[in-house]
Amino acid sequence: MTAERALRTAAPHELLDAVRRVLVEEYGARSAELFMADYGLTVLQPMAPSRTAEVLPVHNSPAGRAFGAQEPFAEDVDGGAVRVHLPVTVRGDRLGVLSVTLPDADGVRGLLGELADIAEVLGHEVVVAERDTDVYLQARRKDRLTLAAEMQWQLLPGRSCSRPEYELGAQLEPAYAIHGDNFDWSATADHLMLYVTNGMGEGIEASLLTNLAINALRNARRAGIAIDDQAALADQAVYAHYRGRCYLSVLMFDFELASGRAKVVDAGSPQLLRLRDGVVERVTFEAQLPLGMFEETDYVAQEFGVEPGDRLVFVSDGVYAVASPKGEAYGDAALARAIMSTRLLPAAEVPRAILRELTGHRGLSVPKDDALVVCLDWHGR
């Protein structure tokens, strides 16, 4: 409660200072550092002005272990002290890690619950504070974003999300130079709407096209319009501006949380693979025209069903069509192997793991085309 009061009265850019004072005064902490996950999910960046703290790898550090497992992790340090790494997460969206050094390793076990609660409250306050300060967004970048990438990341809802009925995770590459691929989701008490977008073009033009389409879809969704009519209205908005010169592929889902039934509009090229009972198979729908290709296109929603235990993996053409140095496309077989090899990972970890395997296939560290992976684990009610 003391930490919550301190955080809520602190200036937006001083949240770390506020929580550090509470940890020192109430728990005798020697130090406290906040690390933010970078856009590529490869490192944990220390918050300014704590730039004396070391940049930590996500996949090979104690803090990265807490981040990946989403559980507190304690490590012994000199003089009998202990450093506790606490995931900073908001409703499944993994922001970073709070690392707290305490003097007494013996008594830390009884404090883990309270410290985890403080890290969670800190995460909620960071999300609110980002409306008024850039310091947390700046801490996430190990390189400079292109303008197109800046626009795309600001458009996204988050990179992961969880509820009792489902878990979601997504990742874009190249993280610091993404053009037009995008994802969006929104949930109510009874529904989850999910859009996976394969943008056309490069640079600013691709980002502008995606921004127009996503905001048109959101505008229709927030008016309570059905998913097929959302597609029709977004199609009109894109065509009115570009007159068919540019268009956008999108795969749209409206899941009913109670039953697992879904309405689907397939307007283009994003692909879906499903892992069910240890078998990976591609799921196809009746293809309809991309948004904005022609004037006043009618869209028809199709029926689809998911079962508890299903894992759905959505990919853009920058994944399934990417070529190796020998010209071989990644394709369904390689994707199926990647999905099977990551089947034990949580949904939030899967996209990054698949994109790492894709890097090995194409032989280039930086992709020539946008690559998007979204993973949905369905638990049902």
N, C-alpha and C positions, 0 to 999 in steps of 0.2 A: 504493500500500500504506500509506503514511503517513496519507493522508486516511482510508482505510477504518478503520485502527486508531483514529484520533482520533474518528471518528464513532461507532464501536461502544462506545467508553468514555465518551462524553459523556452528560450528562443529557438526557432526551428533549426538553426545551425549549431546549437549548443547541446544537443541531446546526449552526445557521448560524454561531455563534461559533467552534465547533470547526473547521469547514471554512474559515472566514475566516483563522484562525491558520495553518493549513497553507498556504493560498494565499499569504499574506504571507511566510512563512518559506521556503517551497520555490520559489516562483515570482516573488517580489518584487512581488506584486499590491498596487496602491494601495487598492483597495476591492473588496468582494464583497457583492452584495445578492441575496436570494432573493425572487422574486415568485411569488405563488400565483394561479392562474386562479380567477376568481370563479364562483359557481354559474351565472350567466347566460352565461358564456364571452364576456363583453364587455370585461373589463379584467383587468390583471395587478396584483394588490395587493401592496405591499411588506410583508415580514414585520416585525412588532414585535420589538425596539424601534426598527427602522429607519424610523419613520414620517416622517422627513425626506425619504425617497425619494419620488419622484413616482409616482402611480398612472398606469399606462400602458395605452393602448388595445390590445386584441388585434389589431385590424385596421389600425392605422396607426401602428406604431412598430417600431424595430429589434428589440426584444425580442419583440414580437408576431409579427414575421416568422420568428424562430427557433422560436417556439411553433407557428405554423401549418405551417411546412415541416418541422418536426422535424429541423432541421439547425443546426449552429452558425453564427452570423452575427456578423461583426466590423465595427465602425464606428470610424473614426478620431476621436480627441478631442484636446483642446488639448495642446500640448507634445510632439507626436510619440507620444503614448500611444495605446492601442487598447482599446476595450471589447468584450469577447467575450460574446455572449449564447448560453447553452447550455440546450437543452431538458431539463427535469427530468421524466423519464418512466419509468414502471415497467410493463413488459410491455404497452406500447401505451397505458396509462392516463396521459394527459397532465396532470401536476400543476401545472407552472409553468415558470419560467425562472430560471437562475442567471446573473447578470451580473457579470463579473469585469473590472476595469480593470487593464491591464498597462502597464509603462512603455515597452516596446520593441515597436513595431509590426512591425519587420522579422523578429523571431524567433518571432512568435506562430504562424505556420503549422505549425511543427514541434511545437507544444505542443497543438494542437487535439484530437488523439486522447486525450491524457492528461486534459485538462480535461473533455472529454465523458464520460470514464469516471468522473471525480470527481462530475460532475452526476448520473450514473446511480446511483452508490452513495448519494449524498445522497437521491435519490428513494426508494430502497428503505428507507433509515433513517427517512425521514419517515413512510412507511406504517406501519412498526413502532411508531414513537414516538406515533402518533395513538391508540394504545390507552391511553396514560398521560398525555397532555396535550391541551389544547384549542387550543394556540396556532396550530397549522397550519390547523385548521378555522376559527378566528376570522379568520385572515388571508384566507380565501376569500370572506368576505361583505362586500359593499359596502353592503348594507342588512340590516336585521334580518329573519330568517326567521320566518314564522308557526310556531306549534307543529306544525300539520299538515305543513308543509314540512320542518321539522326531522325529524319521524318518517319522512317519505318518503325524504329524502336518506340518512339513516342506514341505511335498508333496502337501498339500491342496492349492486350489486357494484363499480361504477365507471362512468365515462362512455365509456370506450373500452378496447379490448383487441385484441391481435394475436397471431397464430401463423402459421406458414408456410401453414397450410391456409385461413385466413380472417382478415378484419379486421372489427371491430365498432365502431360509434359510436352514441351515443344522447344525447338531450337532452330535458328537460322544461321546459315553460312553463306558468304564470308561475313562474320559477325560485325566487322567494322566497315564493311563496304557493300552491304546488302542493297538490292535495287527494288524489286517489285513483289517478291513472294511475301506472304503474310498469313497470319492466322488470327482468329477472333473467337471468343466464346462469351456466353452470358447465361446465367442460371436464374431460375425462379424457384418457388417452392415445389413445382411439379415438372419443370422442363429444363433441359439443357440445349442451347443452340450453339452449334459449332460450325465455323466457316474455315475452309482451307483454300487459300488463294494462290494461284500461279500467275504472277504478273508478267506482262509483255514489255519488252524494251529494256533499256539500260539507264542507269543514272537517275537524274532528277525527273526525267519524263516518266520513267517506270514508277517512281515513287508517287508522283502526282496522280497518275492513273489509279494506282491502288488506293491512295487516300480518298479520291473521289468515290470509288466503288464501295469501299468499306463504310464510309460515312453515309452513303446512300442506303446501304443495307441496314446500318444501325438506326437511321432515321425511320425507316419502314418498320423495323423490329420494335422500336420504342413506341410506335403508334399502335402496336398490337395486331399487326397485319400478318397473315399466314405466310409460311416460308416461300411458297410458289409466287405469291404476289410481291414478296420482298424482292425476289429475283427480277420480276418484271419491272418494278419501279427502279431498281438499280440499273437495269439494262437501259431504260429510257434516259436516266441521268447521264450515263456514260455516252450513249449515242448522241444525245443532244449536244454534248460538248465536243466530241471527236468525230461525229458523222461517219463512223465506221472505220476511220483510219487506225484507231487503236481499240483494243477490246481486252477482256479479262476473263480468265478461266477460274471457276470457283466450284468447290464441292461443298454443299450446304446440308446440315443435319438439324432436325428438331426432334430430340429424344424425349420421350415420356418417361419420367424417372420411375414411376410405379410399375410399369409393365415392360419397359425395354423396347417398346415399339417406337419406330422413328419414321418421320417423313423426310425424304431426300430429294434434293435437286442437284443433278450432275450437269453443270454448265461448263464443261471443258476438260482439262487434262490432269488435275491431281488424281493420284491413284490410292486405292485402299487395299490393304492386306489384313487378313484376320487370322489370329492364332486362337484355335479352339481345340481343346483336348489333344494338345501336342501336335496338331497339324496346321501348317500355314497354307492359306489359299487366298488367291486374289478374288476380290468381290467387285463385280461390275454392275453398272447401272445403265439405263437407257441414256445415251449421250444426247445432250441438248446444246444449243448454240451458246457460245461464250457471251458474257454480258457486253453489250454495246456493239456487236458485230452488225446487226441489222435493226431497223426501226420497229418498235412495238412487237418484239418477240413474246410469244406466250410460253410459259413454263408450267410443267405438270409435275407435281410431287409424286414420288414413288414410295412404296412401302418397304420397310427394312426392319429387322428385329435383331436384338442382341440378347445374349444369355449371360447370367452370372459366371464369371471366369473368363469371358472373352477379352482378348486384347486386340484393339484396332490400331493399325499403324498407317498413317497417311503420309504420302511423300509427293513432292513436286517433281517435275521432269528433270530438274537439276540433280536428282538422286537416281531415278530409275533409268534415265537415258544417258547418263554421263559415260563417256568413253574412256577406256584404258589407253595407255601409250600405244597399244597395238590396234586400237579402234574398236575394241569389244565393248558393247553396252553393258552396264551393270546388271539390269534385267531382274526378272522375277526370282530366278534361282538364287542369285547372290543375295537379294533382299531377304528371301526366305531363310537362308543360312544366317544372316545377320540377326533376324528376328528370333530365331531359335537360340542363337548363342547369347542373346541378352534376355532370355525369358525369365530369369530369376531376379533381374534388376527391377526396382520400382519404376513406375511410368515416368517420373521426372528425370531418371538417369538414362532411359532408353534412347531418346533422340541423339544425345551427344555421343553415346557409344556407337550407334549406327553410323553417324557422320565420321567417327574416327576410322571405322572399317572402310568407308567410302574413300577416305583420303588415301589409304593404301591401294585401292583399286585404280584410281585415276593417276596416281604417281605424282601429283602436284599438291603442295601444301595449301595453296590458295585456289579455290575453284574458279573456273571461268564463268560459270553460271550460278545463280542463286540455288541453294540447296535447303530444303525445308523438310523437317520430320516432325510429326505430331503423333503422340502415343496416348491412347485412351484405354484405361483398364476399367471394365464394367463390373461392378459388384452387385448392383440391383438392390432392391429393398427386401 
